[in-house]
Amino acid sequence: MVKLPFGVCIDNLIDDIRNISWEACEILLYYSQILKDPKNKSNIIQNNDDPVTLADLKVNEIVINSIKEKYKNVSWEILSEENVKQTSQNYDLNTDWLWILDPLDGTKDFIQGTNDYAMHLALNHKKRPYLGFVLIPSRDELWIAFEDKVWGEKRDGSRINLNLSKNKSLEDMILVKSKNHINKTLSNLIKKINFHKVVEMGSIGCKIGSLLRGESDLYICLSLPKKSSPKDWDFAAPEAILRAAGGEITNIENVQLSYGKPKFEQQGIIIASSNKLIHKEICLQIKDVLEKNNLYPKDI
């Protein structure tokens, strides 16, 4: 069993992050209500090209400051999407313990007024997710994973049942895909496979939540070479949650995701499925469709 840094108790740590998460929930819900009035958008949105909102910044501040205040003497680092965007801060990515935070995953959806946004927070140990939190404010839902244990809970402490689908055929599966990050290659792949149903959704955390509830079976993230790709903070916490629940997230070669790469990028084709027992076969089938139809513009 992995030992936490000296002086850190896992039960107390989970309680602390739980409380911080629900505090973040209040902030996100507050700003989502303000954004419903179009007149307020110019005051809330800080950058239109790569949008950042006051909600992103406020949650970022509260989470980081709370962890630093409660664990002043613990030797871990905190990597945050917002800090990477705004500062030239250097991170010791070789540290044994690294928090990875996305204070608002699905910012575009948040601005558009949908419910598909989440907060991700993971604690990585030696570049692999060890502890994960995915908060979905609109559903009053917090998913927590610790090693191979996972559960969902409401604000009042009541539990949410896991209901991962066990569909074995791609044609029987419900695919959840990004609403704001789509490309022609992924669209062509989806047409070739002919899934039972395709659902569009923002936020990777929300997509993984849909797998946990049994509302979908599969998520494919396909980044084209030399184009933008998701980052460590998009996947660390969702991976911790899904893998502990019995699902899997890997690249198309069925290799675990690697964190701490240059620019924190998660490039290529990433597949998240609700059934780890057939995940390898799913990867092989999708790769076969891509290769037979010459859909992906490089070797995979």
C-alpha positions in Angstrom: 0.0 0.0 0.0 1.2 3.5 -0.9 2.0 5.6 2.2 0.8 9.2 2.1 3.1 12.0 3.0 4.1 12.1 6.7 1.3 13.5 8.9 -1.5 13.0 6.3 -4.4 10.7 7.3 -6.5 9.5 4.3 -9.8 9.8 6.1 -9.1 13.4 7.2 -7.8 14.3 3.7 -11.0 13.0 2.0 -13.1 14.9 4.5 -11.2 18.1 3.9 -11.4 17.8 0.1 -15.0 16.9 0.3 -15.7 20.1 2.2 -13.6 22.1 -0.2 -15.5 20.5 -3.1 -18.9 21.5 -1.8 -17.6 25.0 -1.2 -16.5 25.1 -4.9 -20.0 23.8 -5.8 -21.6 26.8 -4.3 -19.4 29.2 -6.2 -20.0 27.4 -9.5 -23.7 27.4 -9.0 -23.7 31.0 -8.0 -21.9 32.2 -11.1 -24.0 29.9 -13.4 -27.1 31.7 -12.2 -25.5 35.1 -12.9 -24.5 34.0 -16.4 -28.1 33.3 -17.3 -28.5 37.1 -17.8 -26.6 37.9 -21.0 -25.9 41.4 -19.6 -23.6 39.8 -17.0 -21.4 37.9 -19.3 -18.9 40.6 -20.1 -18.3 41.0 -16.3 -17.8 37.3 -15.7 -15.8 36.2 -18.8 -12.2 37.2 -18.7 -11.0 35.9 -22.1 -13.1 35.1 -25.1 -10.5 33.2 -27.2 -9.7 30.6 -24.5 -12.5 31.5 -22.1 -11.8 31.9 -18.4 -14.5 33.1 -16.0 -14.5 34.5 -12.5 -15.9 31.1 -11.5 -12.7 29.4 -12.7 -10.5 31.9 -10.9 -12.5 31.9 -7.6 -12.6 28.1 -7.4 -8.9 27.9 -8.3 -8.1 30.3 -5.5 -10.2 28.6 -2.8 -9.0 25.0 -3.6 -5.3 25.9 -3.7 -5.4 28.1 -0.7 -7.4 25.7 1.4 -5.0 22.8 0.6 -2.0 25.0 1.4 -3.5 26.2 4.6 -4.6 22.8 5.9 -1.4 21.0 4.9 1.3 23.7 5.4 4.2 21.2 6.1 3.4 18.6 3.4 5.8 18.3 0.5 3.5 18.1 -2.4 2.9 20.4 -5.4 -0.3 21.7 -6.9 -0.6 21.9 -10.7 -3.6 23.9 -11.9 -4.9 24.7 -15.3 -5.5 28.4 -14.4 -2.1 28.8 -12.9 -0.4 27.4 -16.0 -2.4 29.8 -18.2 -1.6 32.8 -16.1 1.9 32.4 -14.8 5.3 31.0 -15.8 5.5 29.1 -12.6 7.7 26.0 -12.8 6.5 22.7 -11.4 8.5 19.9 -10.0 6.8 17.2 -12.1 9.2 14.6 -10.6 7.8 15.1 -7.1 6.2 12.0 -5.7 3.0 13.8 -4.8 1.2 16.2 -7.2 -2.3 17.7 -7.0 -3.8 18.3 -10.4 -6.7 20.7 -10.5 -9.2 21.8 -13.1 -11.4 24.3 -11.3 -14.0 24.4 -14.1 -13.9 21.7 -16.7 -16.3 22.6 -19.5 -16.0 26.3 -19.3 -17.6 26.8 -22.7 -20.6 24.8 -21.6 -20.7 26.8 -18.4 -20.9 30.0 -20.4 -23.5 28.5 -22.7 -25.7 27.8 -19.8 -25.7 24.0 -20.0 -25.3 21.8 -16.9 -22.2 20.0 -18.4 -19.4 21.4 -16.3 -17.4 19.9 -13.4 -14.5 20.4 -11.1 -11.6 17.9 -11.2 -9.1 17.4 -8.5 -6.7 14.5 -8.4 -3.7 13.6 -6.2 -1.1 11.8 -8.3 1.5 9.6 -6.8 4.6 9.1 -9.0 2.7 10.4 -12.1 -0.4 8.1 -11.6 -3.8 9.0 -10.1 -4.1 7.9 -6.5 -7.0 10.0 -5.3 -9.7 11.6 -7.4 -12.6 13.9 -7.0 -15.1 14.9 -9.7 -17.7 17.4 -8.7 -20.8 17.9 -11.0 -22.6 20.8 -9.4 -25.8 20.7 -11.5 -26.5 17.2 -10.3 -25.5 17.7 -6.7 -23.0 15.0 -7.3 -19.5 14.3 -6.0 -17.5 11.2 -7.1 -14.6 10.2 -4.9 -12.0 7.5 -5.7 -9.2 6.3 -3.4 -7.0 3.5 -4.8 -9.6 0.9 -5.9 -12.5 2.3 -3.9 -15.0 4.6 -5.4 -18.4 6.1 -4.5 -20.7 9.0 -5.3 -22.5 11.1 -2.9 -24.9 14.0 -2.6 -24.4 17.2 -0.6 -26.5 15.6 2.2 -24.2 12.6 2.3 -26.5 10.1 0.7 -24.8 7.7 -1.7 -25.2 7.4 -5.5 -25.3 3.9 -6.9 -22.8 2.8 -9.5 -24.4 1.3 -12.6 -21.8 0.6 -15.2 -23.1 -0.9 -18.4 -21.6 -4.3 -19.5 -22.5 -4.0 -23.2 -20.0 -6.0 -25.2 -20.7 -5.0 -28.8 -19.8 -1.6 -30.2 -23.0 -1.5 -32.2 -25.0 -1.9 -28.9 -23.1 0.9 -27.1 -24.0 4.4 -26.3 -21.1 6.7 -27.2 -20.8 10.1 -25.4 -18.7 12.6 -27.3 -17.7 16.2 -26.8 -20.1 18.9 -27.8 -17.6 21.8 -28.3 -14.5 19.9 -29.4 -15.3 17.8 -32.5 -13.5 17.1 -35.7 -14.3 15.4 -39.0 -12.1 12.4 -38.3 -14.0 11.5 -35.1 -17.3 12.1 -37.0 -16.3 9.7 -39.7 -15.2 7.1 -37.2 -18.6 7.3 -35.5 -20.4 6.8 -38.8 -18.3 3.7 -39.6 -19.0 2.1 -36.3 -22.7 2.9 -36.2 -23.2 3.0 -32.5 -26.6 2.3 -31.0 -26.8 6.0 -29.9 -24.5 9.0 -29.8 -24.9 11.7 -27.0 -23.1 15.0 -27.0 -21.9 16.4 -23.7 -19.4 18.9 -22.3 -16.8 18.2 -19.6 -14.9 15.0 -19.4 -15.9 14.7 -15.8 -19.6 14.8 -16.8 -18.9 12.2 -19.6 -17.3 9.8 -17.1 -20.2 10.5 -14.7 -22.6 9.3 -17.4 -20.6 6.0 -17.7 -20.7 5.6 -13.9 -24.5 6.0 -13.9 -24.9 3.6 -16.9 -26.2 6.3 -19.2 -23.4 5.6 -21.7 -20.8 3.0 -22.4 -17.9 4.6 -24.2 -16.1 7.9 -24.7 -13.6 8.5 -27.4 -11.3 11.6 -27.3 -9.5 12.0 -30.7 -6.9 14.7 -31.0 -5.4 15.4 -34.4 -1.7 15.8 -34.8 -0.5 19.4 -34.4 -3.9 20.4 -33.1 -5.0 21.2 -29.6 -5.4 18.3 -27.2 -6.7 17.8 -23.6 -4.3 18.2 -20.7 -3.4 16.3 -17.5 -6.1 18.2 -15.5 -8.8 17.0 -17.9 -8.1 13.3 -17.3 -6.4 12.7 -14.0 -9.4 12.8 -11.7 -11.8 11.2 -14.2 -9.4 8.4 -14.7 -9.1 7.7 -11.0 -12.9 7.6 -10.7 -13.6 5.3 -13.7 -10.7 2.9 -13.1 -11.7 2.4 -9.4 -15.3 1.7 -10.5 -14.4 -1.1 -12.9 -14.0 0.9 -16.1 -10.8 1.9 -17.9 -9.1 4.8 -19.7 -6.1 4.2 -21.9 -4.8 5.3 -25.3 -5.8 3.3 -28.3 -2.9 0.9 -27.8 -4.4 0.0 -24.4 -1.5 1.7 -22.6 -2.2 3.7 -19.4 -2.1 7.5 -19.7 1.2 9.1 -18.8 1.2 12.4 -16.8 3.8 15.1 -16.6 4.7 15.2 -20.3 5.7 18.5 -22.0 2.9 21.1 -22.0 0.9 18.5 -19.9 -0.7 17.3 -23.1 -2.7 14.1 -23.6 -2.4 13.6 -27.3 -3.7 11.1 -29.8 -6.7 8.8 -29.3 -7.9 8.1 -25.7 -10.7 5.7 -25.0 -12.7 5.5 -21.8 -15.0 2.5 -21.4 -17.3 1.2 -18.7 -16.0 -2.4 -18.7 -12.3 -3.0 -18.1 -12.7 -6.7 -19.0 -13.3 -5.9 -22.6 -11.5 -2.6 -22.9 -8.5 -4.1 -24.8 -10.9 -5.6 -27.4 -12.7 -2.3 -27.7 -9.4 -0.5 -28.4 -8.5 -3.2 -31.0 -11.8 -2.9 -32.8 -11.7 0.9 -33.0 -8.1 0.8 -34.2 -9.1 -1.7 -36.9 -11.9 0.6 -38.1 -9.5 3.6 -38.3 -6.9 1.7 -40.2 -9.2 -0.1 -42.6 -10.8 3.2 -43.6 -7.6 5.3 -43.4 -9.3 7.8 -41.1 -6.4 8.9 -38.8 -3.7 10.9 -40.5 -0.7 9.2 -38.9 0.4 5.8 -37.6 -1.3 4.9 -34.4 
